[in-house]
Amino acid sequence: MTGRLMLLDTASLYFRAYFGVPDSVRAPDGTPVNAVRGLLDFIDRLVKDHRPDHLVACMDADWRPRWRVDLIPTYKAHRVAEEHSGAPDAEEVPDTLAPQVPVIEEVLDAIGIARVGVAEYEADDVIGTFTARARGPVDIVTGDRDLYQLVDDERRVRVLYPLKGVGTLQVTDETLLREKYGVDGRGYADLALLRGDPSDGLPGVAGIGEKTASKLLAEFGDLAGIMAAVDDPGAKLTPSQRKRLTEARPYLAVAPKVVRVADDVPLPEVGTVLPDAPRDPAALAGLARRWGLGGSLDRLLTTLTS
C-alpha cells in the first residue's frame, strides 16, 4: 500500500451526519436516513477533494473494550446504555440513528468500500494499525482529537478534522499541534492523559489542565520525564504539582495503555483500493430503492467512476 491512504473514523462521521442533516430526510416508508445519506455525501466530498488511492471505513467492533475498562473503570462509562456479559456493552445512541448503522454497513459493502472492524478493538485502534503499516501518505478523517497522536510529518500522516460538515476541514499537522497545544503528534497522548477527557471518562490529573500539561511536557519531554522529575527534589515542579502527580501515580501507571491507540491489531486481509465501480450493483440498486438514497448515492458513484 504505497499510494495515499484515507482512513475514516466511521462512527465519528455518521454521528456528525446524523446531527448535521435534518431527520426529515427519509426513506420511502418514512424511516429516517439522514445519517446514511449524510455519510455518503461526506465520502463523496472527501474523495473529490483529496483523491485517495485507498479508502477504509474503520468501525468500532467494540466501542468500549474490556481491556481498557479493566485499567480505568470509568472509561466511557457514562455512555453505556446496557451492560452485556461476554459481549460489548450497548452504547447510548439516538433511537433513530441505531437502525441506520446496519444500512450504512450494507451500502458501503455493496459499493465496495473496505469496511474493517476487529473484535475487542475500537476504530481508533484499527486506524492506528493501518497507519503503522502504511508506506505512503495517510489522511485520517475524524472528529475525535484523540487521533492527533498519530500525526507525523516525517511519515506524511495528518488528521483531517471536520469543522463544518466535511467541506471545511482542519488539516492537522505537527505545526498546527505545536501552535495549539505545544506538542507534536507523539506528545499529544501524554497531554491528553494528563489533562483528562470527561467525554471519554478519563479523570486526568487533578489541577493539571491543558496549559499546565503542555508546560510540563515542554520542560520534561514526556510522561516518563515528568514522573522522573516528581522523584527528583531538585526538579522544577511546584509543591502542588509534585503532590498532585504523586497522588495520581496509580492512574498514570495505566492511562498510557488506555489513551494510546493500538498499532498491532490483527487486521483481516482486505482490498483497500478505492473502487471505480460498485462491487454488487444489484444489491446496491435494491438498497437505493429501499432507502431512497437518491442523489447522495448517485453523486458518490459518479465521483468514483470519474
Backbone hydrogen bonds in HBPLUS format (Angstrom, degrees):
<---DONOR---> <-ACCEPTOR-->    atom                        ^
c    i                          cat <-CA-CA->   ^        H-A-AA   ^      H-
h    n   atom  resd res      DA  || num        DHA   H-A  angle D-A-AA Bond
n    s   type  num  typ     dist DA aas  dist angle  dist       angle   num
A0135-ARG N   A0001-MET O   3.34 MM 134  6.14 156.1  2.40 175.8 171.8     1
A0053-ASP N   A0004-ARG O   2.84 MM  49  5.16 145.5  1.96 133.3 144.8     2
A0054-HIS N   A0004-ARG O   2.99 MM  50  6.26 156.2  2.05 159.6 158.7     3
A0005-LEU N   A0137-PRO O   2.93 MM 132  6.29 169.2  1.94 159.3 160.0     4
A0139-ASP N   A0005-LEU O   2.81 MM 134  6.22 162.3  1.84 161.4 167.3     5
A0006-MET N   A0054-HIS O   2.91 MM  48  6.09 157.5  1.96 136.8 143.7     6
A0056-VAL N   A0006-MET O   3.00 MM  50  6.47 154.5  2.07 161.4 169.4     7
A0007-LEU N   A0139-ASP O   2.85 MM 132  6.25 159.7  1.89 157.9 164.2     8
A0141-VAL N   A0007-LEU O   2.88 MM 134  6.15 169.2  1.89 164.6 168.1     9
A0008-LEU N   A0056-VAL O   2.88 MM  48  6.16 174.9  1.88 169.1 169.9    10
A0058-CYS N   A0008-LEU O   2.93 MM  50  5.66 152.6  2.00 148.2 156.2    11
A0009-ASP N   A0141-VAL O   2.98 MM 132  6.07 164.8  2.01 169.8 166.2    12
A0012-SER N   A0009-ASP O   3.06 MM   3  5.54 115.4  2.49 110.9 125.7    13
A0013-LEU N   A0009-ASP O   3.14 MM   4  6.44 149.9  2.24 149.4 158.5    14
A0010-THR N   A0058-CYS O   3.21 MM  48  5.72 144.5  2.35 148.0 158.4    15
A0013-LEU N   A0010-THR O   3.06 MM   3  5.13 117.4  2.47  95.4 110.7    16
A0014-TYR N   A0010-THR O   2.83 MM   4  6.17 159.7  1.87 159.0 164.8    17
A0015-PHE N   A0011-ALA O   2.93 MM   4  6.00 152.2  2.01 149.5 156.3    18
A0016-ARG N   A0012-SER O   3.23 MM   4  6.38 154.5  2.30 134.4 141.1    19
A0017-ALA N   A0013-LEU O   2.88 MM   4  6.13 153.8  1.95 145.0 152.8    20
A0018-TYR N   A0014-TYR O   2.90 MM   4  5.96 156.2  1.96 138.6 144.9    21
A0019-PHE N   A0015-PHE O   3.09 MM   4  6.37 159.4  2.13 151.1 155.0    22
A0020-GLY N   A0016-ARG O   2.82 MM   4  5.79 127.1  2.10 139.3 154.3    23
A0020-GLY N   A0017-ALA O   3.17 MM   3  4.93 131.5  2.42  90.2 103.7    24
A0021-VAL N   A0017-ALA O   2.89 MM   4  5.74 138.9  2.06 152.2 155.6    25
A0025-VAL N   A0022-PRO O   3.18 MM   3  6.04 166.8  2.20 120.0 122.2    26
A0033-VAL N   A0025-VAL O   2.95 MM   8  5.94 174.9  1.95 144.3 145.6    27
A0027-ALA N   A0031-THR O   2.72 MM   4  5.17 161.2  1.75 150.9 155.0    28
A0030-GLY N   A0027-ALA O   2.83 MM   3  5.20 163.9  1.85 121.9 125.2    29
A0037-ARG N   A0033-VAL O   2.95 MM   4  6.16 178.1  1.95 163.7 163.1    30
A0038-GLY N   A0034-ASN O   2.87 MM   4  5.72 150.0  1.96 135.3 145.2    31
A0039-LEU N   A0035-ALA O   2.93 MM   4  5.93 157.3  1.99 140.9 146.5    32
A0040-LEU N   A0036-VAL O   3.09 MM   4  6.38 160.3  2.13 149.0 154.4    33
A0041-ASP N   A0037-ARG O   2.96 MM   4  6.20 156.0  2.02 147.7 154.2    34
A0042-PHE N   A0038-GLY O   2.90 MM   4  6.16 150.4  1.98 145.0 153.8    35
A0043-ILE N   A0039-LEU O   2.89 MM   4  6.20 166.1  1.91 157.8 159.6    36
A0044-ASP N   A0040-LEU O   2.95 MM   4  6.13 159.3  1.99 147.0 153.1    37
A0045-ARG N   A0041-ASP O   3.03 MM   4  6.25 162.8  2.06 148.9 152.7    38
A0046-LEU N   A0042-PHE O   2.92 MM   4  6.18 160.8  1.96 155.3 161.2    39
A0047-VAL N   A0043-ILE O   2.93 MM   4  6.08 164.2  1.95 154.6 158.0    40
A0048-LYS N   A0044-ASP O   2.98 MM   4  6.13 162.4  2.01 149.2 154.7    41
A0049-ASP N   A0045-ARG O   2.93 MM   4  6.00 163.4  1.96 150.1 154.5    42
A0050-HIS N   A0046-LEU O   2.93 MM   4  5.80 152.4  2.01 145.8 152.6    43
A0051-ARG N   A0047-VAL O   2.95 MM   4  4.88 147.5  2.06 128.4 133.8    44
A0274-LEU N   A0053-ASP O   2.95 MM 221  5.74 172.0  1.96 139.0 138.8    45
A0055-LEU N   A0272-THR O   2.87 MM 217  5.65 153.3  1.94 162.3 163.8    46
A0057-ALA N   A0114-ALA O   2.75 MM  57  6.02 178.3  1.76 158.6 158.4    47
A0116-VAL N   A0057-ALA O   2.98 MM  59  6.33 152.1  2.06 145.1 153.5    48
A0059-MET N   A0116-VAL O   2.81 MM  57  5.77 165.3  1.84 143.9 143.6    49
A0062-ASP N   A0121-TYR O   3.19 MM  59  5.36 140.2  2.35 141.9 139.3    50
A0068-ARG N   A0065-PRO O   3.04 MM   3  5.53 139.2  2.22 109.5 120.3    51
A0069-VAL N   A0065-PRO O   3.13 MM   4  6.49 160.8  2.17 150.7 156.5    52
A0070-ASP N   A0066-ARG O   2.78 MM   4  5.94 155.8  1.84 156.9 162.5    53
A0071-LEU N   A0068-ARG O   3.11 MM   3  5.31 132.1  2.35  99.1 111.6    54
A0072-ILE N   A0068-ARG O   2.96 MM   4  6.28 163.1  1.99 155.1 160.1    55
A0075-TYR N   A0072-ILE O   2.92 MM   3  5.61 165.8  1.94 128.4 132.2    56
A0077-ALA N   A0074-THR O   3.03 MM   3  5.06 176.4  2.03 118.4 119.2    57
A0076-LYS N   A0200-ASP O   2.81 MM 124  4.67 155.0  1.88 111.8 118.6    58
A0079-ARG N   A0076-LYS O   3.06 MM   3  5.57 160.8  2.10 115.2 121.4    59
A0080-VAL N   A0077-ALA O   3.24 MM   3  5.56 168.5  2.25 115.8 116.7    60
A0092-GLU N   A0079-ARG O   2.80 MM  13  5.45 157.9  1.85 162.0 162.0    61
A0081-ALA N   A0090-ALA O   2.76 MM   9  5.44 162.2  1.80 149.4 153.4    62
A0082-GLU N   A0090-ALA O   3.37 MM   8  5.01 156.2  2.43 129.3 129.1    63
A0090-ALA N   A0082-GLU O   2.81 MM   8  5.01 157.6  1.86 161.6 162.4    64
A0097-LEU N   A0094-PRO O   2.92 MM   3  5.26 154.0  1.98 112.0 120.6    65
A0098-ALA N   A0094-PRO O   3.20 MM   4  6.45 163.3  2.22 172.9 174.6    66
A0100-GLN N   A0097-LEU O   2.77 MM   3  5.31 144.4  1.90 119.6 131.3    67
A0101-VAL N   A0098-ALA O   3.29 MM   3  5.67 150.4  2.38 109.5 116.8    68
A0104-ILE N   A0100-GLN O   2.93 MM   4  6.24 157.8  1.98 155.0 161.0    69
A0105-GLU N   A0101-VAL O   3.04 MM   4  6.35 158.5  2.09 153.0 158.5    70
A0106-GLU N   A0102-PRO O   2.95 MM   4  6.21 160.0  1.99 147.7 152.6    71
A0107-VAL N   A0103-VAL O   2.91 MM   4  6.12 162.1  1.95 156.1 160.9    72
A0108-LEU N   A0104-ILE O   2.97 MM   4  6.15 167.5  1.98 154.2 157.4    73
A0109-ASP N   A0105-GLU O   3.03 MM   4  6.17 160.3  2.07 147.3 153.0    74
A0110-ALA N   A0106-GLU O   2.97 MM   4  6.16 157.3  2.02 146.9 153.0    75
A0111-ILE N   A0107-VAL O   2.94 MM   4  6.15 152.8  2.01 150.5 157.9    76
A0112-GLY N   A0108-LEU O   2.96 MM   4  6.14 149.3  2.06 143.8 152.3    77
A0113-ILE N   A0108-LEU O   3.08 MM   5  5.36 148.8  2.18 155.4 154.4    78
A0279-ARG N   A0110-ALA O   3.02 MM 169  5.50 120.3  2.38 133.1 149.1    79
A0280-ASP N   A0110-ALA O   2.97 MM 170  4.89 163.5  2.00 147.8 145.4    80
A0279-ARG N   A0111-ILE O   3.09 MM 168  5.34 137.4  2.28  92.6 105.2    81
A0121-TYR N   A0118-VAL O   3.06 MM   3  5.66 137.4  2.25 147.7 146.5    82
A0125-ASP N   A0122-GLU O   3.02 MM   3  5.37 128.2  2.29 104.6 116.9    83
A0126-VAL N   A0122-GLU O   3.26 MM   4  6.71 151.9  2.34 146.7 154.5    84
A0127-ILE N   A0123-ALA O   2.84 MM   4  6.13 161.6  1.87 158.2 163.3    85
A0128-GLY N   A0124-ASP O   2.83 MM   4  6.08 154.0  1.90 142.5 150.3    86
A0129-THR N   A0125-ASP O   2.99 MM   4  6.18 149.5  2.08 142.6 149.5    87
A0130-PHE N   A0126-VAL O   2.99 MM   4  6.25 167.8  2.00 155.1 158.1    88
A0131-THR N   A0127-ILE O   2.91 MM   4  6.03 159.6  1.95 149.9 156.3    89
A0132-ALA N   A0128-GLY O   3.01 MM   4  6.17 152.7  2.08 137.6 144.7    90
A0133-ARG N   A0129-THR O   3.10 MM   4  6.30 143.8  2.24 144.5 153.6    91
A0134-ALA N   A0130-PHE O   3.01 MM   4  6.08 128.4  2.29 144.0 157.2    92
A0134-ALA N   A0131-THR O   3.29 MM   3  5.20 139.7  2.46  96.0 106.8    93
A0138-VAL N   A0156-ARG O   2.98 MM  18  6.36 161.2  2.02 144.9 149.3    94
A0158-ARG N   A0138-VAL O   3.07 MM  20  6.42 164.2  2.09 163.6 166.2    95
A0140-ILE N   A0158-ARG O   3.00 MM  18  6.32 164.5  2.03 154.1 159.2    96
A0160-LEU N   A0140-ILE O   2.71 MM  20  5.88 163.1  1.74 149.8 155.6    97
A0142-THR N   A0160-LEU O   3.26 MM  18  6.52 149.7  2.36 143.5 151.9    98
A0147-LEU N   A0144-ASP O   3.33 MM   3  6.29 161.2  2.37 123.7 125.6    99
A0148-TYR N   A0145-ARG O   2.88 MM   3  5.43 167.0  1.90 121.3 124.7   100
A0149-GLN N   A0146-ASP O   3.42 MM   3  6.40 172.7  2.42 119.7 121.4   101
A0150-LEU N   A0147-LEU O   3.06 MM   3  5.69 168.4  2.08 117.5 121.2   102
A0151-VAL N   A0148-TYR O   3.05 MM   3  5.46 163.3  2.08 115.3 120.6   103
A0152-ASP N   A0157-VAL O   2.98 MM   5  4.96 163.1  2.01 131.5 136.2   104
A0157-VAL N   A0152-ASP O   2.92 MM   5  4.96 175.1  1.92 141.2 142.5   105
A0156-ARG N   A0153-ASP O   3.04 MM   3  4.75 152.1  2.12  97.2 105.9   106
A0159-VAL N   A0172-THR O   3.17 MM  13  4.99 162.0  2.21 138.0 141.8   107
A0172-THR N   A0159-VAL O   2.77 MM  13  4.99 170.5  1.78 164.4 163.0   108
A0161-TYR N   A0170-GLN O   2.96 MM   9  4.92 172.2  1.97 140.4 140.2   109
A0170-GLN N   A0161-TYR O   2.74 MM   9  4.92 174.7  1.74 143.5 144.4   110
A0163-LEU N   A0168-THR O   2.85 MM   5  5.60 173.1  1.85 162.5 163.8   111
A0168-THR N   A0164-LYS O   3.37 MM   4  5.32 154.9  2.44 147.6 150.5   112
A0177-LEU N   A0173-ASP O   3.09 MM   4  6.41 160.1  2.13 150.1 156.1   113
A0178-ARG N   A0174-GLU O   2.95 MM   4  6.10 161.5  1.99 147.6 151.9   114
A0179-GLU N   A0175-THR O   3.05 MM   4  6.27 154.4  2.12 145.5 152.8   115
A0180-LYS N   A0176-LEU O   2.92 MM   4  6.12 160.4  1.96 155.8 160.3   116
A0181-TYR N   A0177-LEU O   2.71 MM   4  5.46 159.8  1.75 149.6 156.4   117
A0182-GLY N   A0178-ARG O   2.99 MM   4  4.07 133.7  2.21 102.3 112.4   118
A0187-GLY N   A0184-ASP O   3.11 MM   3  5.29 124.6  2.43 100.2 114.2   119
A0188-TYR N   A0185-GLY O   3.13 MM   3  5.27 149.1  2.23 102.6 111.8   120
A0191-LEU N   A0187-GLY O   3.08 MM   4  6.37 158.7  2.13 152.0 158.4   121
A0192-ALA N   A0188-TYR O   2.87 MM   4  6.09 159.2  1.91 151.5 157.1   122
A0193-LEU N   A0189-ALA O   2.99 MM   4  6.23 159.2  2.03 151.7 156.2   123
A0194-LEU N   A0190-ASP O   3.09 MM   4  6.18 153.4  2.16 146.1 153.0   124
A0195-ARG N   A0191-LEU O   2.94 MM   4  6.02 165.0  1.96 152.5 157.2   125
A0196-GLY N   A0192-ALA O   2.77 MM   4  5.67 149.3  1.86 141.9 151.0   126
A0205-VAL N   A0194-LEU O   2.93 MM  11  5.44 164.8  1.96 149.6 144.5   127
A0197-ASP N   A0202-LEU O   2.91 MM   5  4.95 152.5  1.98 127.7 136.2   128
A0200-ASP N   A0197-ASP O   2.94 MM   3  5.55 151.8  2.02 118.1 126.3   129
A0202-LEU N   A0197-ASP O   3.06 MM   5  4.95 168.4  2.07 134.7 131.6   130
A0201-GLY N   A0198-PRO O   3.12 MM   3  4.76 156.7  2.18  95.5 102.7   131
A0208-ILE N   A0205-VAL O   2.97 MM   3  5.45 161.3  2.00 141.2 141.0   132
A0213-ALA N   A0209-GLY O   2.89 MM   4  6.01 162.4  1.93 154.8 160.6   133
A0214-SER N   A0210-GLU O   2.93 MM   4  6.09 156.8  1.98 147.0 153.2   134
A0215-LYS N   A0211-LYS O   3.01 MM   4  6.28 155.4  2.07 146.6 152.9   135
A0216-LEU N   A0212-THR O   2.91 MM   4  6.16 159.3  1.96 153.5 159.0   136
A0217-LEU N   A0213-ALA O   2.98 MM   4  6.19 157.6  2.03 149.2 155.1   137
A0218-ALA N   A0214-SER O   2.95 MM   4  6.16 149.8  2.04 143.4 152.1   138
A0219-GLU N   A0215-LYS O   2.97 MM   4  6.16 146.5  2.08 143.1 152.1   139
A0220-PHE N   A0216-LEU O   2.83 MM   4  5.96 160.7  1.87 152.1 157.1   140
A0221-GLY N   A0217-LEU O   2.75 MM   4  4.86 137.3  1.93 131.3 135.7   141
A0226-ILE N   A0222-ASP O   2.95 MM   4  6.29 151.0  2.04 151.1 159.9   142
A0227-MET N   A0223-LEU O   2.92 MM   4  6.22 164.0  1.95 157.6 160.9   143
A0228-ALA N   A0224-ALA O   2.94 MM   4  6.14 143.9  2.07 142.7 153.0   144
A0229-ALA N   A0225-GLY O   3.03 MM   4  6.23 146.0  2.15 138.3 147.2   145
A0229-ALA N   A0226-ILE O   3.06 MM   3  5.04 118.2  2.46  92.5 107.9   146
A0230-VAL N   A0226-ILE O   3.05 MM   4  6.45 139.7  2.21 142.2 153.4   147
A0231-ASP N   A0228-ALA O   3.15 MM   3  5.32 128.9  2.42  97.4 110.0   148
A0232-ASP N   A0229-ALA O   2.99 MM   3  4.84 153.9  2.06  99.3 107.6   149
A0235-ALA N   A0232-ASP O   2.99 MM   3  5.44 167.3  2.00 120.8 125.0   150
A0237-LEU N   A0235-ALA O   2.89 MM   2  5.79 130.7  2.14 109.9  94.7   151
A0242-ARG N   A0238-THR O   2.94 MM   4  6.21 169.3  1.96 163.4 165.9   152
A0243-LYS N   A0239-PRO O   2.99 MM   4  6.11 158.3  2.03 144.3 150.2   153
A0244-ARG N   A0240-SER O   2.92 MM   4  6.13 167.3  1.94 154.1 157.3   154
A0245-LEU N   A0241-GLN O   2.92 MM   4  6.02 164.3  1.95 154.8 159.0   155
A0246-THR N   A0242-ARG O   2.98 MM   4  6.03 150.4  2.07 140.4 148.9   156
A0247-GLU N   A0243-LYS O   2.96 MM   4  6.20 161.6  1.99 150.6 155.2   157
A0248-ALA N   A0244-ARG O   3.05 MM   4  6.16 132.9  2.28 134.6 146.9   158
A0249-ARG N   A0246-THR O   3.21 MM   3  5.41 166.4  2.23 111.6 113.4   159
A0252-LEU N   A0248-ALA O   2.90 MM   4  6.08 168.3  1.91 162.7 166.7   160
A0253-ALA N   A0249-ARG O   2.88 MM   4  5.96 132.7  2.11 151.1 162.1   161
A0254-VAL N   A0251-TYR O   3.15 MM   3  5.65 142.9  2.30 109.7 118.7   162
A0255-ALA N   A0251-TYR O   2.87 MM   4  5.85 150.6  1.96 158.2 168.0   163
A0258-VAL N   A0255-ALA O   3.00 MM   3  5.08 122.8  2.34 100.9 116.3   164
A0259-VAL N   A0255-ALA O   2.84 MM   4  5.96 167.0  1.85 169.1 172.3   165
A0260-ARG N   A0256-PRO O   2.93 MM   4  5.69 164.6  1.95 146.7 151.7   166
A0267-LEU N   A0265-VAL O   2.86 MM   2  5.69 118.0  2.25 116.4  99.4   167
A0284-LEU N   A0280-ASP O   2.95 MM   4  6.14 161.2  1.98 158.3 164.5   168
A0285-ALA N   A0281-PRO O   2.88 MM   4  6.04 155.3  1.94 147.4 153.7   169
A0286-GLY N   A0282-ALA O   3.06 MM   4  6.33 156.1  2.12 147.4 153.6   170
A0287-LEU N   A0283-ALA O   2.96 MM   4  6.24 156.0  2.02 148.6 155.1   171
A0288-ALA N   A0284-LEU O   2.85 MM   4  6.06 154.4  1.91 148.7 156.0   172
A0289-ARG N   A0285-ALA O   3.04 MM   4  6.30 155.9  2.10 146.6 151.9   173
A0290-ARG N   A0286-GLY O   2.89 MM   4  6.04 171.0  1.90 152.4 155.5   174
A0291-TRP N   A0287-LEU O   2.94 MM   4  5.90 162.2  1.97 149.0 153.0   175
A0292-GLY N   A0288-ALA O   2.88 MM   4  5.38 116.1  2.30 130.8 142.4   176
A0293-LEU N   A0288-ALA O   3.17 MM   5  4.87 149.2  2.27 125.1 134.1   177
A0297-LEU N   A0293-LEU O   3.45 MM   4  5.72 163.0  2.48 124.1 128.4   178
A0298-ASP N   A0294-GLY O   3.13 MM   4  6.34 168.8  2.14 152.6 156.0   179
A0299-ARG N   A0295-GLY O   2.83 MM   4  5.82 165.0  1.85 150.7 153.7   180
A0300-LEU N   A0296-SER O   3.31 MM   4  6.48 160.6  2.35 139.2 144.3   181
A0301-LEU N   A0297-LEU O   2.95 MM   4  6.17 166.1  1.97 158.9 162.4   182
A0302-THR N   A0298-ASP O   2.96 MM   4  6.14 155.4  2.02 148.2 155.2   183
A0303-THR N   A0299-ARG O   2.96 MM   4  6.21 156.7  2.01 148.1 154.4   184
A0304-LEU N   A0300-LEU O   2.91 MM   4  6.18 158.3  1.96 152.1 157.9   185
A0305-THR N   A0301-LEU O   3.04 MM   4  6.18 145.3  2.16 143.7 152.0   186
A0306-SER N   A0303-THR O   3.33 MM   3  5.26 152.5  2.41  97.2 105.2   187
